[in-house]
Amino acid sequence: MKKLTNSFLLIFCILFTTSLLIFSVLTYLNWSLLTGFLLGVIISIINYLLNELFFIKLLSKKRKFFLAFFLTNLKHLVWLVLFSGTFIGILFANNLLKNMWTDGIFNIYTFIYGSLFVAISIITDNFWQIIKDRKKERRRK
């Protein structure tokens, strides 16, 4: 697989640690915040690895339109089934366990935040790289 850049890993670790600390402190109010966030991060990492796997398969084969079309649609279908299945499972688990725990076992909002976590890290890394490049250009002038 493609080697992750050190800056992306650093930003991912910083954001993950900060969010984990915040949700750990908030477990005093509701522990489903932490479980929803952790499940969302796991889904986000699986999505990232799925994208890497399919893009490597696309780039390693001869570039035929049908293969690229098929693999791209298969990737989207797998991601849709994975995310939808997890989301529906969370809704059912919360509904079944609502009597035992007040708010269920997973928080939907923190799950959605966690499922976007790799994308947020990539955007933050790109923003950081743009700032660094602009500073380098100013120093050259």
N, C-alpha and C positions, 0 to 999 in steps of 0.2 A: 504494500500500500504506500501511498504518498507520505513522505515524512512531514509531520506537522512542524510548523515553524515554532521557534522558541518563544517568540512574542505571543503567538496565539495560545500556546500552552500556559504561559505566565498569566495572561489576561483571563483565560478560562479558570485557572486555579484561584486567582484573586476574586473573581466574581462568584465562583462557586463557594469559596470559603466564607465570603461576606454574606451571601444569601443564606448559607447553612447556619451561620451564627445568628442571623436575624430570625430565621424561622425556628431555630432551637430556643431562642429566648421567648419567642411568641408561643411556644408549646405550652407555656404557663396558661395562656388564654384558651388555646385549642390545638391539640397535638395533630389534628388532621392537616394543618398547614404544612408541617414537615413531611408527612407521608405523601401528600399530593405533590410537593415539590420534588422529592426524591424519585418518585415514579415518573414524573415528567422529564427529569434529567436523564433517566435511563432510556426513555423513549427517544429523547433528542439524540443521545449518543448512538443508539441503534440506527436512527435515521441517517446520521452522518456516515456511519460505517456502511450502511446500505448504499448510499450515494457513491461512496468511494469504490465499493465493489462493482457496481454497475458501470461506473465511468471507466474503471480499469478494464473491464470486459469489453467495453465499446472501443477503447483505444488500442487494445491488444489484437483485435480482429481486423480483418480487412474492412474497410469502411463501405459496407453495403447499406443501402437505404433501408431495406426491409429489416435487417438485423438491428440497426440503430432504432428504428421505429418500434420494433417489438420490445427490445430491452428497455427503452424509455417508458413505454406504456406499462410494461410489467413492473418496473420500479415504482411508478406512481400508484399502480393497483396494490402492490404489496404495502406501500406506505399508507394508503387509504384504509386498507383492511386492518393493519396494525394499529393505527391511531384510532379509528372508529371502534374497533373491538375493545381496545383499552378504555376508551371513553364510555362506551356502553357498559362495560364491566364495572367501571367506577360508579356509574349511576345506579346499577343494580346492587352493588355492594353497599353503597350508601343507603339505598332504600331498605335493604334487608337488615342492616345493622343500625338503623336509626333508632330503634327501640332500645338497644343496649347502650349505645353512645348517643349523645344528644345531637351531634351534627354529622354523624357517619364517620367513616374511616379515612376518606380522602377528601381534600378540598379541591373543588373544580378549578378555581382561579389560580391557585398555586400550581396545579397540574399543567394548566395552559402556559403559565410563566416558565415552568421547568421544561416543557416540550419545545419552547422557543429558545432555550438557553444557549445551544451551540450557535444558532443564528445571531443571537445578541452578542456572543463572544466574537464571532467573525466580523460583525459590523464594527464593534469596538476596536478590534485589531486593525481593521482597514482605516478607521478614523485616526488611530494612533500613528499608523504608517504615513498617512497623508500629512499629519502635523510634523512628523520627523523629517519628511522630504522637503516640506516648505522651509523648515529651519535650516536645512542643509543648503537650499538654494539661496536663502538670505545671506548665509555666511560666505558663499562663493562670490556674491556681488559686492 
